[in-house]
Amino acid sequence: MSPKRIIIVGASSGIGYELAKLYIESGWEVGIAARRTEPLELLKQMSPAHVFISAIDVTTDLASVALQDLIDLMKGVDVYVHVAGIGYQNPDLEIEVELATIDTNAQGFTRLVDTAYQHMAQNGGGQIAIISSIAGTRGLGLAPAYSATKKFQNTYIEALAQLSSMQSHGICFTDIRPGFVDTPLLAGDYRYPMLLKAPQVARSIKKAISKRKRVIIIDWKYRILNFFWQLIPHGLWQKLSIGRLKGNAPSEQEDKPNA
Ligand SMILES: NC(=O)c1ccc[n+]([C@@H]2O[C@H](COP(=O)([O-])OP(=O)(O)OC[C@H]3O[C@@H](n4cnc5c(N)ncnc54)[C@H](OP(=O)(O)O)[C@@H]3O)[C@@H](O)[C@H]2O)c1
């Protein structure tokens, strides 16, 4: 039997990098993409004949063509995983930060996920997995664009799952929502509770993909937290403060990456 094929966009660091390592170690044909190719070259060294690299910036129009080229190079794809994303604490609402986040996490996300969907719809189906976040559960005051775009991703995938069913496209969807994970995205001085390790999160993601879970929150502690977040009335939610700087007042905060 020929090995299964997976493409991971956003594989140059953090969660995507660890996930790519796991699939390479498991003997899959693995397509990896991001803007930075040096880390992708390191991954390719693990199994040169079975790893395929593409430089993709999801915010450009060329990204769809680049993904299609990568799929063609691999002679098809069974699983597409969309990991690429950015996130910043932006209490001053700097508009460039907000719009860049929307560009990457909403527009870029749609561009690439739709390309994978269209390929699978025309080629007998497949599986699309996305790494969204528990940040999409409620609006986070320190990261409006980040939490809003993660909610967008949750809803977009839900819509595509219904579309695939209506049109019998045979595509299965997995929405993975991790809590805070120790990656470059969280670099900075903010205090994050219950920080998860990227290799552990990657193992849980691989398991969720193989079980074809529809939605999964990682890990169990965040499942409990998420349950209670959903119950909090709007009036009380707006009074909470989530994601303060270590030891500093909110007014002293600088913009830093967000979970
Ligand atoms: N860390 C957390 O606490 C956490 C929690 C929940 C969800 N997530 C989500 O998990 C995903 C991965 O984040 P991470 O924590 O692993 O952060 P990370 O280490 O910063 O990784 C982000 C990845 O996205 C890629 N990327 C960013 N902008 C891109 C663009 N325009 N085009 C193509 N690729 C792009 C980066 O590659 P290049 O820079 O090389 O392009 C990198 O590979 C994100 O979607 C994030 O929202 C993270």
The ligand as an SDF file (V2000), in Angstrom:
LIG
                    3D

 48 52  0  0  0  0  0  0  0  0999 V2000
    0.8400   28.9650   20.6710 N   0  0  0  0  0  0  0  0  0  0  0  0
   -0.3980   28.9440   21.1470 C   0  0  0  0  0  0  0  0  0  0  0  0
   -0.6380   29.1710   22.3370 O   0  0  0  0  0  0  0  0  0  0  0  0
   -1.5480   28.6010   20.2470 C   0  0  0  0  0  0  0  0  0  0  0  0
   -2.7600   28.2490   20.8510 C   0  0  0  0  0  0  0  0  0  0  0  0
   -3.8450   27.9320   20.0380 C   0  0  0  0  0  0  0  0  0  0  0  0
   -3.7350   27.9880   18.6630 C   0  0  0  0  0  0  0  0  0  0  0  0
   -2.5500   28.3330   18.1070 N   0  0  0  0  0  0  0  0  0  0  0  0
   -2.4920   28.3970   16.6540 C   0  0  0  0  0  0  0  0  0  0  0  0
   -1.5760   27.4540   16.1760 O   0  0  0  0  0  0  0  0  0  0  0  0
   -1.0350   27.9010   14.9310 C   0  0  0  0  0  0  0  0  0  0  0  0
    0.4880   27.7610   14.9840 C   0  0  0  0  0  0  0  0  0  0  0  0
    0.9790   28.6400   15.9600 O   0  0  0  0  0  0  0  0  0  0  0  0
    2.2870   28.3680   16.8070 P   0  0  0  0  0  0  0  0  0  0  0  0
    1.9290   28.5930   18.2070 O   0  0  0  0  0  0  0  0  0  0  0  0
    2.9190   27.0880   16.4060 O   0  0  0  0  0  0  0  0  0  0  0  0
    3.1500   29.6390   16.3630 O   0  0  0  0  0  0  0  0  0  0  0  0
    4.4810   29.8110   15.5200 P   0  0  0  0  0  0  0  0  0  0  0  0
    5.5630   28.9680   16.0780 O   0  0  0  0  0  0  0  0  0  0  0  0
    4.6710   31.2740   15.4230 O   0  0  0  0  0  0  0  0  0  0  0  0
    4.0980   29.2080   14.0730 O   0  0  0  0  0  0  0  0  0  0  0  0
    3.3170   29.9110   13.1640 C   0  0  0  0  0  0  0  0  0  0  0  0
    3.4620   29.2550   11.8260 C   0  0  0  0  0  0  0  0  0  0  0  0
    2.6130   29.9640   10.8890 O   0  0  0  0  0  0  0  0  0  0  0  0
    3.3830   30.3100    9.7760 C   0  0  0  0  0  0  0  0  0  0  0  0
    2.8930   31.5330    9.1570 N   0  0  0  0  0  0  0  0  0  0  0  0
    2.6170   32.7310    9.7340 C   0  0  0  0  0  0  0  0  0  0  0  0
    2.2580   33.6320    8.8060 N   0  0  0  0  0  0  0  0  0  0  0  0
    2.3090   32.9820    7.6050 C   0  0  0  0  0  0  0  0  0  0  0  0
    2.0630   33.3750    6.2730 C   0  0  0  0  0  0  0  0  0  0  0  0
    1.7030   34.6350    5.9560 N   0  0  0  0  0  0  0  0  0  0  0  0
    2.1930   32.4640    5.2890 N   0  0  0  0  0  0  0  0  0  0  0  0
    2.5630   31.1870    5.5870 C   0  0  0  0  0  0  0  0  0  0  0  0
    2.8190   30.7510    6.8250 N   0  0  0  0  0  0  0  0  0  0  0  0
    2.6990   31.6510    7.8320 C   0  0  0  0  0  0  0  0  0  0  0  0
    4.7950   30.4980   10.3200 C   0  0  0  0  0  0  0  0  0  0  0  0
    5.7400   30.3360    9.2630 O   0  0  0  0  0  0  0  0  0  0  0  0
    6.5850   31.5280    8.5900 P   0  0  0  0  0  0  0  0  0  0  0  0
    6.7180   32.6210    9.6040 O   0  0  0  0  0  0  0  0  0  0  0  0
    7.8750   30.8590    8.2340 O   0  0  0  0  0  0  0  0  0  0  0  0
    5.7960   31.9130    7.3980 O   0  0  0  0  0  0  0  0  0  0  0  0
    4.8820   29.3400   11.2950 C   0  0  0  0  0  0  0  0  0  0  0  0
    5.2310   28.1600   10.6280 O   0  0  0  0  0  0  0  0  0  0  0  0
   -1.5300   29.3280   14.7300 C   0  0  0  0  0  0  0  0  0  0  0  0
   -2.6070   29.3280   13.8300 O   0  0  0  0  0  0  0  0  0  0  0  0
   -1.9970   29.7340   16.1180 C   0  0  0  0  0  0  0  0  0  0  0  0
   -3.0330   30.6840   16.0660 O   0  0  0  0  0  0  0  0  0  0  0  0
   -1.4490   28.6240   18.8600 C   0  0  0  0  0  0  0  0  0  0  0  0
  1  2  1  0
  2  3  2  0
  2  4  1  0
  4  5  1  0
  4 48  2  0
  5  6  2  0
  6  7  1  0
  7  8  2  0
  8  9  1  0
  8 48  1  0
  9 10  1  0
  9 46  1  0
 10 11  1  0
 11 12  1  0
 11 44  1  0
 12 13  1  0
 13 14  1  0
 14 15  2  0
 14 16  1  0
 14 17  1  0
 17 18  1  0
 18 19  2  0
 18 20  1  0
 18 21  1  0
 21 22  1  0
 22 23  1  0
 23 24  1  0
 23 42  1  0
 24 25  1  0
 25 26  1  0
 25 36  1  0
 26 27  1  0
 26 35  1  0
 27 28  2  0
 28 29  1  0
 29 30  1  0
 29 35  2  0
 30 31  1  0
 30 32  2  0
 32 33  1  0
 33 34  2  0
 34 35  1  0
 36 37  1  0
 36 42  1  0
 37 38  1  0
 38 39  2  0
 38 40  1  0
 38 41  1  0
 42 43  1  0
 44 45  1  0
 44 46  1  0
 46 47  1  0
M  CHG  2   8   1  16  -1
M  END
$$$$
